[in-house]
Amino acid sequence: MLSSCASGNERIQIGMTTRFSVVGSPIEHSLSPKLHLAAYGFLGLDFVYEKNEVSSGQLENLLASNKFAGVSV
């Protein structure tokens, strides 16, 4: 989480980075992380968006890890 000061120009990290991911197989071609990271940066959000190769039947394991605040399939 980030907080802005009175001027709105300075960002101060006050918590842990929030993680999101797009999953699938194959996933290497996905442009979602670039799109989301650009938006997060523009908005000053302390978020990351990753891509994770998840084969059929493995999604439950990824979700059980509780590593992500949200996942796109």
Secondary structure, DSSP 4 states (H G I P E B T S, - for coil): -EEE-TTSS-EEE-SPPEEEEEEESS-TT--HHHHHHHHHHHHT--EEEEEEE--TT-HHHHHHTT--SEEE-
